[in-house]
Amino acid sequence: MPFAINFTSDLTVAQYNEIWDHLRAQGADHPAGRLSHVGFEKDGSVRVVDIWDSMEDFEKFGQTLLPIIEKIGGTVTPDVTPTLYYQGS
C-alpha cells in the first residue's frame, strides 16, 4: 500500500522553486516510486504532499533531495502515513 508523506517546512516559494531547479538539473524531478506530488504555500511557508509506492523509493530519493535542501538552507519535516486508499490517474 502506498504512503502519504506530508511535509511541513520553513521554505519560501523561491527556495522551493530553487529545489526544483536543482532536481531538474540532476534529472531527478520524476523519481521512481513517487506516484504524485503537490506543493503549495500556506501561512508563508511551503507545504508538500507526496504519495510514494514504498518507503525504500522515498528514502532513495531522500539521498538526492536532502543535500539540496541543506545547500539552500531550510527545514523540512516529513510526516509519513500509510494510505487506506489511493486512486491514481
RAKASUL-V947362 format. One record per helix or strand. SS is the DSSP state (H for helix, E for strand). FROM is the first residue (numbers start at 1). LEN is the number of residues. If there is no record, write none. Layout:
SS,FROM,LEN  SS,FROM,LEN
//
This chain:
E,3,7  H,13,13  E,34,9  E,45,8  H,55,18  E,76,7
//
